[in-house]
Amino acid sequence: MGCTVIRLAQSGDERRIEAFLTQHADSSLFLRSFLARAGLVDEGKPLQGTYAIALKNGQVDGVAMHSWNGNMYLQAPEGPVALVRMAAEATGRPLAALGGPWPQVEAAHMGLGSPAVHRRSHEDLFALNLSDLIVPKPLGSDHVSCRRAEKEDLDLLREWRLGYEVECTGLPEADATRTFAAHAIEGHVQRGEAFLLEVNGTAVSLCTHNARVRDHVQIGGVWTPSALRGRGYARRVVAGALRVAEQDGVTRAVLFTENPVARRSYEALGFRRVGDFGVIVLAN
């Protein structure tokens, strides 16, 4: 059987961690993306974090990563609580949220004593092989197109991202949320991960690649201003962002949502439900 050893990840563990996460690829995109882009270094900078790992017979059997912004990301089917405690104690940062496969998120929250919750979100995890993408018309026509967002778009996108954070993640409409939203979208634009749908040259919808590795991409931050909803813009901006990813060599996409309208929109693109994802935002 062999015993399980829990410790902080260290240089040289990267391949073993990635091999484990690849076994759970659809629900591990945040962890895989952070590991690929920032490695195991944690200086409190964006995309960095401290990783705690479970080792069984020398192989990684579970991962928890306490990120630069206080979020804890999980892939720990055999028990996340000890990993969460170790990673959080090592960083000394407040624990802001738990994210990962829903049963693990629930187990971690209960194991920590069920601290007060600001938002509890049990969401459907969807996946799509990009060769099966159903591209909606008239995307790609002269008057409807999708492009990468640029620095010149940021004045608009900061406001849109604030709207997304308030409506979709439940954060208060406050200065701290405005700052958080601005930093988030600025990072996406800088890394080429933000996409705009334009109709007759006017921006109407936004989405991001919020996690990405060589073969996989995760869609997030989908936002259409309320006055422009009901016209299929969100579906088209997601399709446009996926076509760009496919051109870059990505073969599979995932996303998660609890919104019934969004669910139908993504299913129309070819996405199919593959599991349960979840986020618990803590009250502090």
Buried (B, 14 or more C-beta within 10 A) or exposed (E): EEEBEBEBBEEEBBEBBBEBBEEBBBBBBBBBBBBBBBBBEBEEEBBBBBBBBBBBEEEBBBBBBBBBBBBBBBBBBEBBBBBBBBBBEBBEBEBBBBBBBBBBBBBBBEBBEEEEBBBEBBBBBBBBEBEEBEBBEEBBEEEBBBBBBEEEBBEBBBBBBBBBBBEBBEBEEEEEBBEBBBBBBBBBBEBBBBBBBBBEEEBBBBBBBBBBBEEBBBBBBBBBBEEBEEEBBBBBBBBBBBBBBBEEEBEBBBBBBBBEEBBEBBBEBBBEEBBBBBBBBBEE
